[in-house]
Amino acid sequence: MKKLRVKFLLFIYDKTQKLYRTYFKKKKRQWQFNEKQLLEFHKDSLGRKLGEFYKKHGFSMIPKMENHDVHHLITGIGTQFEEEIAMQYLLLGNGKLNAHLLAAIVLGTLILPEYMRMYKNAYRKGQNMRTFHHLDFEALLWQNFEHLHDFFRQKETPVLY
């Protein structure tokens, strides 16, 4: 039964993601790098980790949606469909709010309610991270991935006296 529900969600996603890019991402441009070029970045960089992510999962970059894949790396949330819904909860907790995100949360929760605990935990995780949902990560591809990861995972910077 779950397979059928996920299949339905994939159908909805396929039909709406192009509309989302057209209407919600009009002013955004696609990145100037492809998956192969990302693999040429320094081994500890965000760019390299992203290239390895694409290679590992067999994914291709979707124009104007590249930041979403960085969100997976920074948050550690996987790419299964229930995890994609959890990612939307995390982004809501992190302060992102738009019609597409809310529609994904409502529809995903209605169709896969058995993951509600995961969704709540993701929302709290988003609240406890530094705000990142608005950033254009293309400018940060050269940065050390672990440093970026650690930075966004800490809401408050510890003060040492």
N, C-alpha and C positions, 0 to 999 in steps of 0.2 A: 504493500500500500504506500509506503514511503517513496518508493521509486516513482510511482505515478504522480505523487504530489510534487516531488522535485522536478520531474519532467515538465509539469505544468508551470512551475516557477521559472524554469529555464526558457520555456516558450515565451512567457511574459517578459522576461529579461531581454531576450533576443529582439522582441518587437519594440521595447521601450528604450534600449540603450542608445540607439541611433538618434532617437528624438531627444533624449537627454543631452547628448553631445551637441546637437544642433541648437537647442533652445537654452540650455543652461551653461554651455561652454562656448558660446559664440565668440567671445573676446579672447579666449585662450588659444594659443597656438600649440601645435604638436612639438614635441622635443626634437632637437637637432641630432639625436643619436639613435642608432638602431641597436638591436640585441647584440649583434657581433661587436660593434664598437664599444659597448659597455664592458664586454669581456676583456678589452684591452686596457682598462683602467687599472691603477695600482691594486694589488691583491687585497688590501685592507680597506679600500674605498667603498663608499656607498654605491658608486657606479658599477664596480665589479660585482658586489653582492647582488645588485639588481640583475645584472647580466646572468649570473649563476642561477638566480631565482627563475628567470625565464627558461633557461636551459634545463634545469631540473624538472620543471613542471610542463615543459613543452609548450609554453605560452608564447604568444606574439604580443608585441606592444600594440595597444589600441590608441590611436591618435587622440590626444587631449585627455586621456585617462591614465597617463603614466604615473601620476602621483598616487593613485589608488594602490598600485603595486608596491610602492615605497611604504605605504601605510601598513601593508602586510608584513614587511620586513621589520619595521620599527616596533610594531605592536606584538609580533609573534603569533598573530591570528592566522590560521590556515586558510585554505582555499576551497574546502568543501562547502556545499551550499548553505548549510546551517551556520558555518563559520562566516560566510559572506554576510549573512543577516546579522550575526554577532558584530561584525565590523561596522555595520550601519549603526547599531546601538552604541558601540564605542565612539564613533564619530559624533553621535548626538550628545553623548556625555562629555565630549571634548568641545562642544559648542557649535558644531555644524548644524545648520537647519535649512532645509529646502524641501520642496514638494516631493522630489524624487526620493530623497532619503526617507521621508515620512511614509510614502507609499510602500517602499521596500520593507520598512519595519512593520507596518500594519499587515500587509499581505503575507510577509514571511512568518509573522507571529501567528496569524490565523491558520496558515497551512502547515507550519511545523511548530506547534505549541509545546511539544515535548522538550524543546531546548530552552524553555523560558529561564531556567537557572543560568545557563550559559549566557543568554542575552543580558540578564541583570548583572552578572559579573563583568561582562564586557562594558556595559554602561558605566559601572563604578570605576573600572580601569581607565576609561576615557576621562572621567572626572578627575582622576588622580594623576593624569599625565599633563605635562606642559601642553599648551595649545599648539597644535601643529596642523590642523585640518586645512588651514588657509595658505600654507606655505607652498611655494613653487620649488620643489626639490631638485629641479634640473641644475640650479645654481650651486647645489650642495653635493653634486655627484663626486667631486674630488675629495671630499672630506672623509676622515676616518669613520667607518661605519660604527664601530663600538662606541666612539665618543658621542656621535649623534644619538645612537640608541640610548646610551646612559643619560644624556642630557634630557631627552624627551620623556624618559621614564621617571624623572624626578620633578615633582611639581615645585618643591621648595629647594633652593640651593642651600646646602648646609653651611653654616658660618662657623669657621674655626677661629678660636681666640688664642 
